[in-house]
Amino acid sequence: MGMKVTVDKDMCIGAGQCVVTAPDVFDQDDDGFVEVLNENPGEGDAEAVRDAAHVCPARVITVEE
């Protein structure tokens, strides 16, 4: 099984670090809050997703592997 990405959008502060770090997996909605573009990213995005979870100041990204 691959990676599964979830976010707690209610706790997002809109810093945007996830979008900068993993733009193929994360985006921001019109209000600036995180949106997951791909809940099951491939191995090519795995390192970027882990980094995005690490740099998120609100710690709203959960990565299950």
N, C-alpha and C positions, 0 to 999 in steps of 0.2 A: 504494500500500500504506500501511496505517496504522501505528500505533505498536505495538511489542511490548515487554512488560515481563517481565523475569525477575529473580529474586532468588537470592542464595546463602544459603539458610536456615541452613546450617551455620556461617556467619560472623556471623549476626544476633545482636545483643546485647540485643534486646528493648526498645529505647528508645521505640518507639511513635510516633516523629515522622512516619513515613509514614502511619500511620492518622489522625493529627490533620490532616495536610496533604492527603491524598487518600483520604477514607474510603470512597468508592465503588469504589476500586481495591485498597486494602490493608486487611487485618484482622490480628489477632493470634490465634494458636492458644491452646489451654488452658495452654501453657507460656510464653506471652508472646512467641513468635517470629512473624515476619512470614509472612503468607499472602497470595497474590495472588488477589483475587476476580475480576479481569478482566485477562487477559493482553494483550488487544487493546482498550484503552480508546479511546473516540471523541475527537474533537477537543475536546469540551466538558470532558474531564478532562485533556487533554494538558498544560496549564500546571501543574496541580496535581501531576501525575506527575513532571514535570521538577523541580519544587520539592521534592518528596519525596525524589527521588534526591540532590538537592543538600544537603538538611538531614540526611540519614541519617549518623549519626556513624560507623557501621561501613562505610559505602560498599558496601552489599550489593545495591543496586538498579541494574540495567542497563536502559537505555532505548534501544531501536533504533528509528530513524525512517526 
